[in-house]
């Protein structure tokens, strides 16, 4: 395609985290960039994900503490106002104006690819040299008989609730289900969480058990090993959710948290030959390039884990590769945090499943900061290979996500436990547990016959040297 002033270097479809970061990156590198968003810039993270959910969790924690003192339930209107306030404070950073100020042309509408290098935005033709698909994902609503008749919300629509549900049934035991289930229980709802297999099935089972105990202590009824099988809705608008093991639970609202589906329908990907997998995600390589060399994809629309922080990395990597012809790859070290109380944070390998793998675990009962805070329900566990290299691990406790940052760096850089043990850490912190787990493993190497023999030799030699110097 010949250079032309009406041709954009990069067309970005989707104004969530991946799209915004990708567009800013491309424009910052001097590329002529256009971003198309059909609804509102900011994406799920700003409007229905990270920002509102973490604000809700904070408000719920405060409400639970106040209720324990006064016995009064939460002021749900005040909670909603706090959520709205957080969104309003952050929204300008993701606004169309902020993108325009960064050199990005912003179009409001629905984009559809019509041919390589050509797209239609609500009847307006747009020409481009390369494209970044960043349309994200949407909550999946399973085909449970009767569910369509119940008062149902998802992680996107739960924010429309104007009244606190008296009885809330959560379908799904992943991070979203656990976070929102605990939050509403702390606000005063009677919450039942139904998890077909179990809660947080991708996590260390000891860690998941700590979260389960915390959910139960907050009043969440956790049902594991049984899925929601049928929903009956009554004349008063309430529902009964029946499980595969014969139990029945009353609900005023059913919150569906059963995974997400990539938003690719209607994009016209077939017209440009961009391949999707069986689940509808856009297939990409390590550089975020699709099956067509001038098309890239980033964020939840790809098969990668659905995290905002990863979407941003995707967007930056894809955009710089596209406009500069680089060959940067996305790191495989991806941290994740479930923001329940306590938080559950994990990265890399979390089970000693490989040959020569071992674990080193510190219970937070032995962590001084946890003792002083009277919040000892937690643990830190690292997984180490036979060479002492840290492969990953799990942290459960207050602000576990912050402790995970150091562990993530250790995994990414291939550090050994002795490297981490040699670093001076501030005292007392919750991160002492990670440090002590590394120290415990490093010291464990002294138990081997070879190392033990070498240490004894050094001890005798040094003792002899000291004796000679004292004569």
N, C-alpha and C positions, 0 to 999 in steps of 0.2 A: 504494500500500500504506500503510495507516494505521500510525502509530507503535505499537510493541508491544515489551515488554521481551524477548520471545523472538526478535525479528528483529534480525539483525546488519546494521550499515551496510555492511560489506564482508566478503565471503567470499573468502579467498585459497586457491586450490587449488595446492599444491606448496610444499615447504619448502626449496627451494634458494635461491641468492642473490637472484633476482628476487622470490620469494615472501617471504623473510625481510625484505628491505629494504622491500618494499611493505607488509607487515603492520606493521612497526615505524613506518613513516611514517604510516600511517592511524591507528594507536593513539595516536601522539604528537600527532596533530591533534585528538584527542578522539573519534574514531569508534569505535563498538563493532565490534571486529574479531575474526574467527575464522580460523585457518589450519588446513587439513587436509593432513596428510602421510601417505602410505601406508607409508613405510619408515622413514627417519630424517632428521631435519632437518639441514641443512648442504649437501645436494645433492651433485652431481658434484664441485664445486670442492673441497669438504672431503674427501670420501671416496675419490674416484677420479680427480680432475682436478688442479687447480692445486697443492694442498698436497702430495699424495704425489709427483706427477711432478717438481716442483721440488726436493723433498727428495732424490728418487732421482738427479736430475741432479747435485746437489751432492755426494752420496755417491759417485757414479760418478767425478766429477772427482778427488776425494780418492783413490779406489781406483786410478785410472790413474796418479796421481803416485807412489803407494806402490809399485805394481807395477814402474814404471820403475827404482826404486831397489833393490827386493828380489827382483823376479821372481816374487813370490807373487800368486796370484789374490785376488779380493775375498772377504771373509767375508760371504756372502750373508745369513746369519742376522742379522749385525750391521746390514747395510743395511736389512733388513726391520724390525728393531727401531727403527732411526732413523726410518724412515717412520712407523711406528706411534706413535712418540713425538711427532712433529710434529703428527699428527692429534689425539692426545690433548691436546696443549697448546692447540690452537686450538678444539677441539670445544665447550668450555663457552660460547664466544661465540655459537654457533649452536644451542645446546640448547633444548629445549622450556621448561626452567625460565627461561632468559634471556628468552625471548619472553613467558612468563607475567609475568615481572617488569616487562616493558615494557608490559603491559596487553593482551596478545594472548591470546585463548583458543585453545588448541591441541588439536586432535582427531586421534587416530591412526586411520587408516582410508582407504578408497578412496572418493572423492567421485564422484558422477554426477549431472549436472543432469537434473531431471525436468520442470521447467517454469520459465518466467521467475520468478525470485524463490524457487525451491525446488530443493533438492538432497537427495540421499540419501547418507549416510555409513555404509556397512555396516549398513543397515537403520534408521539414525537419521535422521529428517527434520531438515533445517536450512533455516531461512528467512532470506532476505537481501534487501537492497535493490539492491546491486551486487556484481559478482564480478570477481575478478582471476585469470585463468588463467596459471599459472606452473609448468607441469608439465615443462618442460625437454625434453631430447632423449635418445636412446639410440643407441649405436653401430650403424651399418648393417653387416650381414653380407651380402656379395654372394653370388649364387647360383652360385658356382664349383663345377663338378662335382667331387665327392669331398671338398670342404672340410668337410662335416658329419661326416666320419669321422675327421678329423685332430684332434690335440690343439691346439685353437684357443683363443686368448684375445683379448680386446679391451682397450681402455683402461679398461674397468670391471673386468674379471676378471684382468688381468695381475698385480694385487696379491695374488692368491691363490696365485701360484707359490711353492712352498716351497724349490725348488732352482733354481739358476741354469741356464738352458737352455744346453746345449753348443752347439747350432746353432739359431739363431732366424731365421726368414724373416718379414720385415715386408711386408705387402701394403698399399701406400699410401705416397705420397711427400709428404703434407701435413705441417703442423707436428707433429702427434702422432706420425706415423711417424718423422719425422726426429729428434725429441727422444728418444723411447724407443729407437729404433735406436742412436743414439749412446751413450745411457746404458748399454745392455746390452753394447755393444761395449767400452766402457771398463771394465765390470765383469768382462769376460773371455769373453763369448759370441762365437761366430763368427756374425756378422750379415750377412744379405743383405737389402737393401731393394729392393723391386720397385715401380716407379712407372710406370704405364701411359703417361703423357704426359711426365712429368719431375717433379723435386722442386720444391716450393714454386712452383707455376705461377702463382700470383697476385702473385708478387713480381718486383722488378727482376731481370733475368736475370744481370747482373753480380754482384748480391748473392747470388742463389741459387748461382752458381758458387763463391763463396767458401765457402758452407756445404758444398757438395758436396766441395770439396777438403778441408775439415776432417773430414767424415765419412770420406772415404777414408784420411786420415792416421791416423784412429783404428781403421782396419781394417774399416770397413763397406764391403761390396761393393754398389755402387749400380748398379742395372739400370734404365735409362730407355728409354722408347719401346717397352716390351713389357709387357703385362699378364699376371697370373697366369691361366692358362687351364684347368689341371687339377691336382688333388691326388690322389696315390696314397698310401695308408697301408699300412704293412707289419706283419708279425706282431709285431715288437718294439716297435710303437707309434710308430716314426719315420715320417716322411712324405717324399715327393718332390714338390716344387712345380715344375710345368712352365709355361714362359712361351710367349707367342704367337709368339716368334721361335725356338722350338726348344730353349731352354736348360732345364736341370734343376738344382734345388738341393735338397739334403738338409736336413731340418728335424726337430728334436725337438719344437719348438713353433712354431706359426704365429700371428703377431700380426696381426690384421686391424685396419687403421686406414684405412678406406675411407669416411669421412664419418659423418654422424649423421642420425637420423630423429626428427622431432618426436613427442613423446608426447601424442597426442590420442585414441587408441583407447579406447573405453569411457567417455569423459567425458560422453557424451550431448549433444554439441554440436548435433546435428541436432534435438534436442527443443526447443532454445531458439533455433535459427536462426542460430547463429554460423558464419560461412563460413570454410572453409579453402581454400588454393590446391591446385594439382595435386600438390604434394609433401607435402601434409598439414599445412603450417604454418597457424596461425591468422592470418588477414588482419587487419592493423591499419593505422590512419592514423598521421600524424606524432605524434598525441597518445596513441597506444597504445590507442585505442578500436577495438573490433571492429565487425562489421556490425550488431550489436545495441547500442544506446546505453547499456545498463546493464552491459555486459560489456566487460572490458578484458583485455589479454594483455601479457606481458612475458617477456623472455629468449629462450632457445633455441627455445621453442615458436612463436615468430614467425619471419618470413622474414629477420630481421636477422642480421648476423654473430654467431657463437656465441662470445661472450667474456664472462667473468665480470664484468668491469668495466662492460660495456654492459648486462648483465642488471640490475645494481644501479641504474644510471641509469633503465632502463626501469621497474623496480619503484617507485622513488620518484616518477617522473613520472606513471605510471598511477594510483597511489594518491592523490596530491595532487589530480590532476584529478578523480578519481572522487568523493572525499569533500568537496571544496571547490568543485567546479564550475569549476575553472580550465581554461585552454586552453594549457597549457605543451606545447611540442614538444621532442622529443629532438634534440640536435645531430647533424648529419651528419658531424662530424669525429670519426672513430673510430680511435684508435691500435691497433696490433696488434704483438705481439712473438712471435717463435719463439725459444724459450729453448735453442737449441743453443749450442755453443761454437765459434765466436763467435755471439753473439745476432744475430738479424736483426729490426730494428724498422722499421716503416713507418707512414705516415699520409698520407691525402689522395691527391693525384695523384702517381704515382711514375714516370711516363714523360712525356716532352715530346711529347705527341701532338696538342695543340691548336695553333691558329694563333698564332704569336708566342711559344710556349712555348720556354724554354731551360733547360738544366741547369747547375749548378755543382757540381763534384765535387772532393773532397779525399781523396786516398788516405792511409791512416793511416801510410804510410811517411814522410809529411811532417808527422806529428803528434808533437810532442816527448814527450808522456806515453806514447804507444804505443812510441816508440823506447826510452824508459827502462825500460819493462816488458818489452821484447823481444816484443811482441805487435802486430806491424804489419800482420797480415793482416786488413785491414778497409778500410772506405770510408764516407764521408758524402756523400750526393748530395741536392741540393734541386732542385725544379722550380719555375720562376718564370715568371709571365706577362709580357706586353710592358710592363706598367706597373711591374714590379719586385716585384709582390705574390707572396709565397711560397704556393704551392698545395699543397705536400706534399713528401715526400722519403723517403729510406731511409738507415738507419744500420746498419752491420755492424761489430761489435766487442764487446769486453767491456762489460757493463752498457749495451748500446745502448738498452735500454728507458728508462734514466734520461735519456740524451741526447734521447730522443724527446719527453720531456715539454715541453721548451722549443720544439721544432719544432711540436708539437701546438698549443701556445698561439699560436704565430705564425700557423698556418693558421686556427685558430678566430677570431682577432682580425683577420685580414686584414692582417697586418703586411707591410711591404716589407723587402727585404734591407738597405736603408740603416737601417731601424729596428733590426734585429738587430745590424748592424755597429756601431751607435752605443752599444751596451750594453757596459760593461766586464765581462769575464769573468775568473774566476780562472785562474791559470796555475801549473803545467801540468795540464790535464785532457784526457780524451778528447773533451770537448765543444768543445775548441779547433777541432776539425775543422768543426763546424757553424758556428761563428763565422767561421772563415776562408773557408768556402764562401760565406757571406753577404758578407763583405768583398770577395772576388774578384769576385762578381757586381756589387756596388755600384761597385767601381772600374772594372769593364768599361764602365760607362756613360760614363766619361770619354773613351772611344775614339770616341764619335760626333762627327761634324763640328761640330754645333751646340754641344755641351757643351765640346768641345775648344777651340773659338774663344772661348767665354765665359771659360774658365779662363785662356787666354792674355791676354785683355783685363784680367782681374782681376789677374793677375801683373804686368803692365806698370804698371797704375794703382797698385798697392800699392808697387811698386819706386820709382815717382816720389814717392809720399808719404813713404817712408822717407828718400829722398835729400834732400827738402826739410827734413825734421825734423832732419837731421844738419848742415845748413848753419849 
